[in-house]
C-alpha cells in the first residue's frame, strides 16, 4: 500500500506539524479520510477500504495524532483547529471539491468540516456515527453498556472512588487526573483500563484476553487517552445539538451512514435520528456488526458504499 503514495509531507500550523499523504490514482476524484479517536491517527489498514487504481485518498494525522508532532499535545488543539488544518491541506493540494469519509470521531469531524465548508464537499460516507452530544459521551462513561458487559464495567469503574461516580463527566475527570499523575505506573494503569473498557465496546468479535494483551503492549495509551479526555470533557468544542441546529447547511450534500446494529460505543439511535432530519439526500445502511470498520459485515458494506459513492456522482 505504501507504494501507491503520490506525495507526502507536513504542514506547519501554530506549533504543530501535521502529517499528510496523497495516495492512489492521482486522476481520480479526491476522497479525504478522517481518522477516529480523537488521537487515533491513520495506518495502513485504513487504505484497505479503497482501490489505489480507482481512488485518490488524502490521509492526514490530526493534531497530536500518529506521525504529527508534538504527539498527544492538547495545546491549540480544538475541533476548529482541525478544520483549519484540513482546509490548509485541501488548498495546498489545489482541491476544489472532495468526498469525505470517516468513522466514529472521524464521522463527527467530517460533519463539522462540512457544516463549515459545505461548498467543498461532494459527498459523505460515514460509519459508527458520533455527533458529539453529551448523551453519546455519557453512554460510554456512565456505563450504559454494562448491561451487556457487566464484568468489564465493574473492572473499569472499580478504580473510581464512589464519590466520583455521579456523572460520566465525573468519571472522565477522575481518570484524567490519574493520567496526569507524575507516577507513571499509575498513569499507565488508568490509561490501560480506560482503553480496555472503550475497546470492549467496539467490535462484535470480543476477545478480552487478546484485547488486554494488545493494549498492554501499546506504549501510547497514556498519550492517546489524554487527547480523548481533552476532547470529550469539552464536548468536542461544539455546542450541544450543533449538528441538528446546522442541518440546513449540509442537507444538499449526499450522505451515506453505515451503522452497526450492535455498536456499543456509538449507539445506533444517533444514526437513526439524523436520518429523520437530514432529508432525501441521506441513506442509512444497517450492518450486523459492532463499531469497528473491520467487523466483517461492516467492512463489506463500507467497501460497497465507497464504490457507490463515486459512481453516484
Secondary structure, DSSP 8 states (H G I E B T S, - for coil): -GGGEEEEEEEEETTEEEEEEEEE-TTS-EEEEE--TTTT---GGGGGGS-TTT-EEEEE--TTSTTSBSTT--TT-SHHHHHHHHHHHHHHTT-SSEEEEEETHHHHHHHHHHHH-GGGEEEEEEES-----HHHHHHHHTTGGGGT-HHHHHHHHTTS-GGG-SSHHHHHHHHHHHHT-S-HHHHHHHHHHHHHHHHHTT-SS--HHHHHHHHHT-TTHHHHHHHHHHHHTTGGGS-TTHHHHTGGGTTTSEEEEEEETT-SSS-THHHHHHHHHH-TTEEEEEESS-SSTTSHHHHHHHHHHHHHHHHT-
